[in-house]
Amino acid sequence: MTGQLAIHGGTPVRTRPFPSWPVFGPEEEQALARALRSGKWGKQDGTEVATFERDFAKYQGAAHGIAVVNGTVSLQIALMAAGIRAGDEVIVPPYTFLATATAVITANATPVFVDIDPETLNISPKAIEAAITPRTRAIIPVHFGGLPADMDAIMAIAKRHNLIVIEDAAHAHGAEYKGRRTGSIGHFGSFSFQSSKNLTSGEGGFITTNDPELAARCRSIHNCGRRPGHAWYEHFVIAGNFRLSEFQGAVLNAQLQRLDEQTRRRDENGRYLTEKLGRIPGIKPQKITADCTRHAFHLFCFRVDAKELGAPRSAFLKALAAEGIPNFGGYPQPLYRQPLFLNREFGPYAGCQGVDYAKTSCPHCEAICYELGGWLEQRILLGTREDMEDIVRAFTKVYENRKDLKEA
């Protein structure tokens, strides 16, 4: 045994804090001051956002990049640029942030939820294939936690059925699938720069594509429907002002210089934890597939199998937190169980008014939400090897004292 559990009065494995987030320094201060003193605070006048668009698109291996106000809007713009219309269906996973599905609704289309692979937490290609109907027009795979989805299989399905693929890469900055960066494989990629994300400016989003025509459509939609070479007061499509500010662009230019080293460290530490924690009965880290040549580890995801572990998941996670390892159980319910979907509160959007989401069932997703899920934040993986050893010791200690755990 490794001592009494901290939750029962013992000494915790760890009392020191893990790395904080966001990481910033003089580089961000200088970039913000540069944007401020330029007097050009909007994207149309300045150079910060344009520089970031060029550099981040290149970093992700895409030919074109458009910076926008957030990751929800980036998905919505991609759907609009793809020509999605009312009555169209878009296949999405239910184990993801709300925006993956609500962007479909605000594009006036119908989200169709299909189950995930329980080991990777990514959308199941077999489930995608089974859900395709004559109304299906697009697929939005989420690279969950930073692990790239099975893009070869997904793109093959899309090709057979003439579907658009929008990679939701909000968790996957710098991640690689068979050596290719996320956001460069599908027809579009969508990124978020919200506060918790691996690359952040507090808020913000990004669209990537290799298709110049799709890029032009996205640029028009994010800029009030304008087109290059035409008058300022000519507007060609329904659109809005979804442009990123120069202050956010300045911060992102500085943050991008940190991203590669941070991604390397998260990948190294995440793989280390996967190997070590996977030895503990009942603890099953997210499976890193052979196709994943770099994991972004926005989250370190794991399953807690209470039967194999010999203790309830909630009690295990609570005891782990008491040992100094902050964690949470992940999404507590599938998206289709949200009141928004059960009550069909879709406002003016008519695309899915007639769908009864109460009849939707994705058993693997439900098991992860209700019984198995566990997450560690990405900032923790920016720590040292000693920090990772503390995590392993804490998991081991709680496991070895599992008989003392009761339902929390």
N, C-alpha and C positions, 0 to 999 in steps of 0.2 A: 504494500500500500504506500501511497505517496503523501500521507498526512490527511488531516481532517479537511473537509471541504470548507472553503471560505464562507459559503452560504450558511454553514452551520457553526461559524465561529472560528474556523481555522485561518491560517495565514494564506492570503492569495498568492498565486504563482507570480503575479505581476502587479506592481503599483505604478510604474512609470507610464506616462502617456505614449501612445503611438504617434507617428508623424501627423501633423495637422494638415488641413486642406482649406483653401488653396495654398499652393507654394508660390511665393512671389518675393521680389527684391528690387534692387535699384533699376534693373532692366525695365520692369513694368512702370515704375515711377517715371523714368526718363521717357518712355514711350507715351505715357499719358500727357506729360508736360509738352512733348513734341506736338501732339495732336492739339492740345489746348492753345499753345502759342501760335500754331499755324493760322488760327482763325477760321479754319475750314472744318467744321464739325459734322457736316453731312457727307454721305458717301459720294454724292454727285460732284462735290467740289474738292474732296481730299484725295489722298493717295493710300491711306492706311488700309482700308478695306480692299481696294484693288490689289495691293501687294499681297494681302493675306489670301485673297481668292486664288491668285496665281500660285502662291507657294503651297497652300494646303491641298489644292487639287493635285499639284505635282507630287506632293508627299504621299497622297493616297493612290497615285498612279492613274489619275483620271485626266482627260483632256480639258475638261471645263469645270469651273466651280462658281457657284453663286451663293454669296453670304446673305442670310435672311435673319429675321428677328428671333426665331426660335425653331426648335426641331419639329413642333407640330405643324407649323406653317410650311416647313420644307417638304414634309410628306404631302400636305394638301396641294402645294404648287406642283409637285411632281405628278400627282394624280390628274390635276387639271391640264398640265402640259401634255400628258399622255392621251388626253381626249376622253377621259372617263366621264360618263353621263348618267343621269337618273335612270334607274333600272339595272345598271351594271352591278355585277358582284365582284368583290375584291376579297381574296382569301387572306386571312390573318391568323396568327396564333392568339390564344386567350391568355397566355402567360407573358404579359408585357405591360408597359405603362399604357394608360388610357389613350394617349394620343395616337397610337398605331391604329386603333379602330375609329376614334372620333374624327380623325382626318378624313377617313373614308366617308363618314356621314356628312361632313361639311363639304365634301366634293359631290354630295347628293347621290352617293352610291350606297351599296349594301355590304357591310362587313359580314363575311362568312367565317365563323370560327372553326378551325380544325386543330386536332390535338398535337401535342408535342412528343418528342422522344424523351422518355423519363430519365435517360442517362445523360443526354447532352442539354436538355431543356430547350432545344431548338425545335422549330416546326418540323413535323414529320413529312417527308416527301410522299410516302404512301398515303397519308391522310389528305394531302393536297390533291393527289390524283383522284381519290375517291370522291372529293367534294366538287369537282369541276362539272359545271352545267353549261348549257348554251349561253347563259348570261355572264359567265365568268370572263373578266377582262384583265385582271391583274392579280399578282401575288406580292405580299409584303412579308418576306422572311425577316425575322429579328435575329441578329447575331447576339444571342443572349449572354449577358455577363462579359461579353468580349470574345466569345468563342464563335468563329465563323460557322454559319449554317452549311448544310450539304449543298453547295452552290452548283456543282456539276449536275446533280440529280434535279435540282430545281430549274436550272436553265434548260435542261433537256425536256422537262415537262412543259415549260413555257414555249419552247420552240414547237413542240408537237401540237400545242393548242393555240398558238399565236397569241400569247399572253405577255403583258408587260411585267417586268420584275423590278420592284423598288426595294433595295436593301435598306432596312432600318438598322443603321450602324451607330445609333446613339450611344451604345456601349463599346464601340469597336474602333476607336481611333487608333490607327497604326496596326491593327490586327491583320494577319495574313492567312489566306487560304491557298495552299499549294504555291506559296511565294508571291501571290497577288494580293494587293491590299484591298480591304473591304471598301465598297463603294465604287469600285472600278470593274466589277464583274457583271452586275445586272444592268438594266437600261438606265437606272438612276441609283444613286446612293443618297441617304439622308442622315445627317449628323446633328447632334445637339451640343451646345456649349453652356448648358444650364449649370448651376453652381456645383453640383456633385460630379459632373462629368470629368473624364480624364484630361480633356482640354477644355478650359472654361474661360468665359468672360462675364460670368454671372448669369447672363442670358444670351441667346443667339442660336442660330442654326445654319445649315449648309447643305447645298444640293450639288452632287457630282454627277457627271454623265460624260460619255465619250462621243455622243451624237451631237453634232453642231446644231442641227435643227431643233432638237429637244432643248438644248442649252439656250437657244434664242427665244424659245417659247417661255422658258422659266425666267429669263431676264426680263421679258416684257411683263409677265404676270407680277413679278416682284417689284416692278417699277411703274405701277399705275397704268399698265397696258401700252406704254410707249414703245416705239421701235427706233433703232438707230437710223439716222439720216432723215427723220421726219421731224415736224415741228414739235415744240415742247407741249403744245396744247392739242396734240392729236393722240387719241387713245383708241386702240384697235380691239382689245378684248376685255372682258370683265376681269378686274384685277384690283390691286390696292398698293399702298406703300408698305412694303415688307422689307425695306432696306435696313441693313445693319448700320449703326453709327460709327463714326471715325474713332470714338473713344474705345468702343469694343474692339474695333479692328486693331487699334494700337496695342491693347492688352493681349489680343490673340497673337499678334506678331511676336511679342516677347515670349508668351507661353509656348508657342510652337517650337522655339529653340530648346525648350526643356523636354518636349514630348518624347523624343526618341529614347533618351536615356531613362526616363521614367517608365516607358513601355517595356524596355529591356529589363529593368529591375522588377516590375510587376510580373512579367512573364517568368523570370527566373525564380522569384519567390513563390509564385503561384504553383509552378510545376513542382517545386520542392515540397510545399504543403500537400499537394495532391498525392505525391508518393508516400510521404510520412503518415498523413492522416488516413489514407486509404488502407493502412495496415490495422486500424482499430476496428474491431467488429461493430457493425451497425452504422459506421460513418462512411458515406460513399460520396466522395468529391465528384463534381461534374466531370464527365468523361472527356478527356482531351483527345480528339480524333487524330488519326495520322495525317489527315489533310490540313490540320491546323499547324502551320509553320510558325505562327506567332499569335499568342493569346493576349488580348488587351487587358484581361482581368479587371474590368470595371467593377465586377463583383467576384468574390471567391464563393462559389455556390457549392453546397453539399446537401446530401440527404441524411436525415437521421431516421434509421429504421428502428423504431422502438422495440419491436419484437426481438430482433437480433441483438440490439444494444442491451436490452434488459432494463430499460427505464423510459419514461415518457419523454417525448421530444421537448415539450415546454419546460419540463423540469431540468432537462439536460442543458438547454440554452440559457436558462436562468442561472444555473450553477456555473456555467462557462463565463457568463458576464461577471459574476461575483469573483471569479479568479482573475479578472482584469482584461478579459478578451471581449470587447464590445461586439455584439452580433444581433441579428434579428431573423425572424422566420420567413422573410420574403413576403410576396404578395399573399394576403390572407384569403383571397377568393379569385376565381377566374373572372375575366372581364364581363362575360355574359351574365354573371350573377350580380353585377353592379345595379343599383336602383335605376340608373339611366337606361339600361337595356331592358330590365324586367318591366319597368313602367312605360317604356317607349317614349321617353321624354326627349324627343328629337327636334323640338322647336319647329322652325319652318322647313326643315329638310325632309323631303318626302321619299327619299331613296329606300328607306327600310321601314316605313310606317306599318306595313302589314306583317312584318316578321315577328313571330312569337319566340323570343330568345329563351323563355322559360323551358322550352323543349330541347335546347342545346345541351349536349353532354360531351365532355372531353375527359374521360376517366383519368388519364395520366396527369393532366393539369390539375384536376381536383385533388388527386392524391398528394401532389407536391404542395398545393396550397393548404390543405386541411390537415395533412398528416406528417409530411416529410421535410419540408423546405427549411434551409438555413443559409444565411449569407454573412460574409464579412465584407466591409467596405474596402474600396480600392486604396484609400490612403494608408491602410494598414500594411499593404504590400509594398509600400515605399520604404519600409523599415529595413533593418540589417538582418543578417543571418541569425544573430542572437535574438532579435525580436521574433523571428519565425520559430526558433527553438522554444521560446516562451509559449507560443501558441500550441505547439506540439505537446509541451509539458502539461499545459492546462487541459487540453482535450484528453490526454492520457490520465491525468489525475481524476477528472470527472468520471471517465469510464471506469477506472479502478474502484471508485466509490459509488458506483451506480446503484448498488443495493440500498443506499441511504437516500435515494431520490424518490420523491413522491410527486404526483400530479401538481404542477404549479398553477 
